[in-house]
Structures are given as structure tokens and as C-alpha cells.
Amino acid sequence: MTDKAQLRDHALLHLERMQSGVEDPENTVDLFYNNVPLKEGQVVALYWPIGKELDSRYLLDDLIKRGHTIALPVASKSNRVMKFAKWNGKGDLVKGDFGIFVPPKIEPVDPDIVLVPFLAFDRRGNRLGRGAGHYDATLEALRQKRKILAIGLGYASQAVLFNLPAEPHDQRLDMVITPDGVHDFRS
């Protein structure tokens, strides 16, 4: 097993053992608006949480209420680069590949801001994901088209005090928002 795989196993175990209610995901809503330069017409891509990932639905619901365009990722077993489907918050989501909830009608959009889940993050903006590489491939493809803002969304207790191993294909985050604060890695 590689160092990265071992770190991933430990980070996943840490996430699964975290106590509920210690960090309030609702705090991320105000932190997002106070720190992210959201312009009219921009598309914000969020994720539907899996397991104990930080619940992004508080922010998702608020963005919809304020009239912003949101999208959810659509992962495919045949391509690591994900598409994003516009969603207005109405109607039931359906399970797509990998059991991830997606809008029933796929209306593709290119996001300007992508909120990314993680198992761990470090002080340089590196993240440790679940290992399939979908977000890395997707962020790389989006960044080749235009400037985007990649923001990790998770718990402060998922921060590590050491540098995570980063390979050439790994995409750094521009920011991380936790219920306890914001880490800005742009400079």
C-alpha cells in the first residue's frame, strides 16, 4: 500500500469517527459569502455529501434561495472528467454512477466556482480525495478552459499538520472553507 493510500485510509477512518455537531456546517454559508467574490451569473458547483462529508446542502439551499445558478457533478465510470448538471433544487435527484445523486435531467453547465469535498487538506492547499481522481481531472480540464475558483469544503479537524503527498496531476485548492474559518491559498 502506498503512503497516499495509507493516508487516505486513516483520513477516511478519522472522518467516519468524527462526532456529529462539533463543527456546524451551517457556519460555512456566511463564511462563503464573506470570502468568495460571487458575481451575478456565475455558476457554483457543489457536491451532494456522501457519508460524513461536510453537508454542503446548507450552502446549496441558500445559493438557490438567492437566485444563483448551481450545478452538481455527474461522474462517469468511462471518463474521469466530470460534467456538471444545472439544478434548481426542485424534484428528486437520481443515483448516477458510483451511487452519487445527480439531477434527473442533465443540463450541462461550466462552473465558475467548484466546491470540492476532501478527506484531508494541508497548509499548501493540497487535498486528499477518495482516490479515483475525478476532481483532479475535472479541475485540470476546467482550468485549461478558463479561470475558475476551486474551494475545498470540509471540517477544520480534517486539516493535517504535514504536507500531503502531491503528484503532478493533483490539483491544488484555491481556498478551503470549514465551519471554523477560511484558508486562502492564493498568492
C-alpha positions as CSV (number, residue, x, y, z in Angstrom):
1,M,0.0,0.0,0.0
2,T,1.3,3.5,-0.9
3,D,1.8,6.3,1.6
4,K,-1.1,8.1,-0.1
5,A,-3.4,5.1,0.2
6,Q,-2.5,4.7,3.9
7,L,-3.1,8.4,4.5
8,R,-6.5,8.0,2.7
9,D,-7.5,5.1,4.9
10,H,-6.6,7.0,8.0
11,A,-8.3,10.1,6.9
12,L,-11.5,8.2,6.0
13,L,-11.5,6.5,9.4
14,H,-11.0,9.8,11.1
15,L,-13.9,11.3,9.1
16,E,-16.2,8.3,10.0
17,R,-15.3,8.6,13.7
18,M,-15.9,12.3,13.9
19,Q,-18.6,13.3,16.4
20,S,-21.7,15.0,14.9
21,G,-22.4,18.5,15.9
22,V,-18.8,19.5,16.9
23,E,-18.5,21.8,13.9
24,D,-21.7,23.3,12.5
25,P,-21.8,23.0,8.7
26,E,-24.3,25.9,8.6
27,N,-21.4,28.2,9.6
28,T,-20.0,27.7,6.1
29,V,-22.8,29.7,4.5
30,D,-21.8,33.2,5.9
31,L,-18.1,32.3,5.5
32,F,-18.7,31.6,1.8
33,Y,-20.5,34.9,1.1
34,N,-18.0,36.9,3.2
35,N,-14.9,35.5,1.4
36,V,-15.9,34.4,-2.1
37,P,-16.3,37.1,-4.8
38,L,-19.6,35.8,-6.2
39,K,-20.7,37.7,-9.3
40,E,-24.1,37.7,-10.9
41,G,-24.5,35.0,-13.5
42,Q,-21.7,32.8,-12.1
43,V,-22.3,29.1,-11.8
44,V,-21.4,27.5,-8.5
45,A,-20.9,23.7,-8.5
46,L,-21.4,21.9,-5.2
47,Y,-21.5,18.2,-4.3
48,W,-24.1,16.1,-2.7
49,P,-22.5,14.8,0.5
50,I,-21.5,11.1,0.9
51,G,-21.4,9.6,4.3
52,K,-20.0,12.0,6.9
53,E,-18.6,14.6,4.4
54,L,-19.5,18.2,5.4
55,D,-23.1,18.8,4.4
56,S,-23.0,21.2,1.5
57,R,-26.8,21.4,1.3
58,Y,-27.0,24.4,3.7
59,L,-25.0,26.4,1.2
60,L,-26.7,24.8,-1.8
61,D,-30.1,25.8,-0.5
62,D,-29.0,29.3,0.3
63,L,-27.5,29.9,-3.1
64,I,-30.7,28.7,-4.8
65,K,-32.8,31.0,-2.5
66,R,-30.7,33.9,-3.5
67,G,-31.2,33.1,-7.2
68,H,-27.7,31.8,-8.1
69,T,-27.2,29.1,-10.6
70,I,-25.9,25.9,-9.1
71,A,-24.8,22.6,-10.5
72,L,-24.0,19.1,-9.3
73,P,-21.2,16.9,-10.5
74,V,-22.0,14.0,-12.8
75,A,-19.3,11.3,-12.5
76,S,-18.9,8.6,-15.1
77,K,-17.2,5.3,-15.0
78,S,-15.9,5.8,-18.5
79,N,-14.3,9.2,-18.0
80,R,-12.6,10.8,-15.0
81,V,-13.5,14.3,-16.1
82,M,-16.9,15.0,-14.6
83,K,-19.7,17.1,-16.2
84,F,-21.8,19.5,-14.1
85,A,-25.6,19.5,-14.4
86,K,-27.6,22.6,-13.6
87,W,-30.1,22.0,-10.8
88,N,-32.7,24.3,-9.3
89,G,-33.3,22.3,-6.2
90,K,-36.7,21.1,-7.3
91,G,-37.6,17.5,-7.9
92,D,-35.9,14.4,-6.7
93,L,-32.3,13.6,-7.6
94,V,-31.5,10.1,-9.0
95,K,-28.5,7.9,-8.4
96,G,-25.9,8.1,-11.1
97,D,-22.6,6.2,-11.5
98,F,-20.9,5.4,-8.2
99,G,-24.3,6.0,-6.4
100,I,-23.8,9.7,-6.4
101,F,-27.0,11.8,-6.6
102,V,-27.5,13.8,-9.8
103,P,-30.3,15.8,-11.4
104,P,-32.8,13.6,-13.3
105,K,-32.3,15.8,-16.4
106,I,-28.7,16.5,-17.3
107,E,-28.4,20.1,-18.5
108,P,-24.6,20.6,-18.7
109,V,-23.0,23.9,-17.5
110,D,-19.4,25.0,-16.9
111,P,-19.0,26.2,-13.3
112,D,-17.0,29.3,-12.3
113,I,-16.7,28.1,-8.7
114,V,-16.3,24.5,-7.7
115,L,-16.8,23.3,-4.2
116,V,-14.8,20.2,-3.6
117,P,-15.1,17.6,-0.8
118,F,-12.0,16.1,0.7
119,L,-10.8,13.6,3.3
120,A,-7.9,15.8,4.4
121,F,-6.2,19.1,3.4
122,D,-2.8,20.7,4.2
123,R,-1.5,24.2,4.6
124,R,-0.5,24.5,0.9
125,G,-3.9,23.8,-0.5
126,N,-3.4,20.1,-1.3
127,R,-6.3,17.8,-0.7
128,L,-6.7,14.1,-0.2
129,G,-9.7,12.8,-2.0
130,R,-11.2,9.3,-2.2
131,G,-8.6,8.2,-4.8
132,A,-10.5,8.0,-8.1
133,G,-9.0,11.3,-9.4
134,H,-12.3,12.7,-10.7
135,Y,-11.9,16.1,-9.1
136,D,-8.3,16.4,-10.1
137,A,-9.0,15.5,-13.7
138,T,-12.1,17.8,-13.7
139,L,-10.3,20.8,-12.2
140,E,-7.4,20.4,-14.6
141,A,-9.8,20.3,-17.6
142,L,-11.8,23.3,-16.3
143,R,-8.6,25.3,-15.7
144,Q,-7.4,24.7,-19.2
145,K,-10.6,26.4,-20.5
146,R,-10.7,29.4,-18.2
147,K,-10.0,30.7,-14.7
148,I,-12.1,29.0,-12.0
149,L,-12.1,29.1,-8.2
150,A,-11.6,25.7,-6.6
151,I,-12.8,25.7,-2.9
152,G,-12.5,22.8,-0.6
153,L,-15.4,22.4,1.8
154,G,-14.9,20.3,4.9
155,Y,-14.2,20.2,8.6
156,A,-11.4,22.1,10.3
157,S,-10.5,18.8,12.0
158,Q,-9.6,17.3,8.6
159,A,-6.6,19.6,8.4
160,V,-3.2,17.9,8.7
161,L,-0.1,19.5,10.1
162,F,2.2,17.9,7.5
163,N,2.4,18.3,3.7
164,L,0.3,15.8,1.9
165,P,2.0,14.0,-0.9
166,A,1.2,15.7,-4.2
167,E,1.7,14.2,-7.6
168,P,1.9,16.2,-10.9
169,H,-1.8,15.5,-11.7
170,D,-3.0,16.6,-8.3
171,Q,-4.9,20.0,-8.4
172,R,-4.4,22.4,-5.6
173,L,-7.3,24.2,-4.0
174,D,-7.5,28.0,-4.1
175,M,-9.3,28.1,-0.7
176,V,-10.7,25.8,2.0
177,I,-13.8,26.8,3.9
178,T,-14.6,25.0,7.2
179,P,-17.2,25.8,9.8
180,D,-14.4,27.4,11.8
181,G,-12.8,29.6,9.2
182,V,-11.3,30.2,5.8
183,H,-7.9,29.2,4.4
184,D,-6.9,31.2,1.3
185,F,-4.0,29.6,-0.6
186,R,-3.9,32.1,-3.5
187,S,-0.8,34.2,-3.6
